[in-house]
Amino acid sequence: MSERVGMSQPQAAGSAAFQVPAARSASPQDPAPRSPQALTPGQTVGPFYGFALPYAGGPVVVEGGDLHVHGTVFDGAGDPVPDALVEIVQADGEGRLGSGPHGGLFGRCSTAPEGRFAFTTVMPGEAGDGGAPHLAVIVHARGLLLHLHTRLYFPDHARNAADPVLAKIPDERRHTLIAVPDEDGFRFDIRLQGEHETVFFDV
């Protein structure tokens, strides 16, 4: 896994430029002259349709879990993204990834109109690979050619300093991968672009 520091949001697909037909003088046989054609606006890739992807219980990774993670997905202008889809994959409380289709515990949550998402799960145990406990986070949204991969780490964990992935992230960007404790559990905002853009990874 290589760290993609300063990755910009995948570029939107622009419309191909075209020539506006030149106007010609009207003759008695010509119909009424038409107004010049206007260029149609560019459009991003998409739109992204989350239909049938969210499922009942998707945000509840572990029923009755004591770890609550929430946040907001922001676009490059700092506006919330109301139609994104956030997924998490993690080890269980004993650090076991298991043999399921996703390699571990899995959750999926579509964002609310205010861009918010939330999961109920358990604190992942240490997996024995030298890394710190974390949640793998996957983001699907309009305007993205491919979904994005990032990680959520927990603040002040003893294993963070030795984590081989965190060690590759410049100090000034590392905070984008660390959740912030609050009264509801842990907040982890995802910024697709712009100031404090979240670090994403090539996988």
Salt bridges, closest charged atoms under 4 A:
ASP30 OD2 - ARG24 NH1 3.67
ASP83 OD1 - ARG142 NE 3.05
GLU87 OE2 - ARG108 NE 2.78
GLU87 OE1 - HIS140 NE2 3.29
ASP92 OD2 - ARG96 NE 2.89
GLU114 OE1 - ARG116 NH2 3.61
GLU126 OE1 - ARG159 NE 3.96
ASP171 OD1 - ARG174 NH2 2.92
ASP182 OD2 - HIS70 NE2 2.76
ASP189 OD2 - ARG187 NE 3.30
GLU195 OE2 - HIS196 NE2 3.52
ASP202 OD1 - ARG4 NH2 1.83
